[in-house]
Amino acid sequence: MEKQALRNKYKQLRLDLSPQKVEDYSLQIANRLLTMDIWDFKMYHLFLSIEKHKEVQTDFILHALQGKDKNVILSKSNFLDYSMSHYLLTDDTRILINKWGIPEPDGNGIAIDEKQLDVVFVPLLVCDSMGNRVGYGKGFYDRFLEKCRPTVLKIGLSFVKPLNYQIETYPNDIPLDVLVCPDEIYDFRQ
């Protein structure tokens, strides 16, 4: 199945989830993350959920990171060149919803270079058993991850387990290292 067909199918499957199911699955994903050996790092990049797309609710993860006194980095999207700029979340950070429904910092905070990041939590619709990801199709995260250190840990968050066949890939696609689902953690580094 091509990426666009997968994108359409898994967008609809997610939209069909009840708000309670989204919340339950999101909490299960956050609890799975707490069992992982990822909490000794300093700089964690987190996406803020797009509510209308019923994305994994990352507020549970945000609270865990703040409770562990970690640096949380948020992105602001540039739809002219499909790039993102990154900012440290502080008490003074103002979060605004852009015209695409994406919650993001207003861009007036402390800028963070991609090379400083240790862990990146990656949004997705679905991935395969090798960590190849299907997102919304604009390439924001592939461009962003290309700028990170090769050692950055790329953790996908998904309500669905990986597909058991390889999805189509392009030369600039960057696979995940790990996928965390409500029922299981999949490590693609092995």
ABEGO torsion letter per residue (X at the ends): XBAAAAAAAAAAAAAABBAAAAAAAAAAAAAAAAABBAAABABBBBBBBBAAAGBBBAAAAAAAAAAAGBBBBBBBBBAAAGBBBBBBBBAABBBBBBAAGBBBBAGABBBBBAAABABBBBBBABBBAAGBBBBAGAGAAAAAAAABBAABBBBBBBABBBBABBBBBBAABBBBABBBBAABBBBAAX
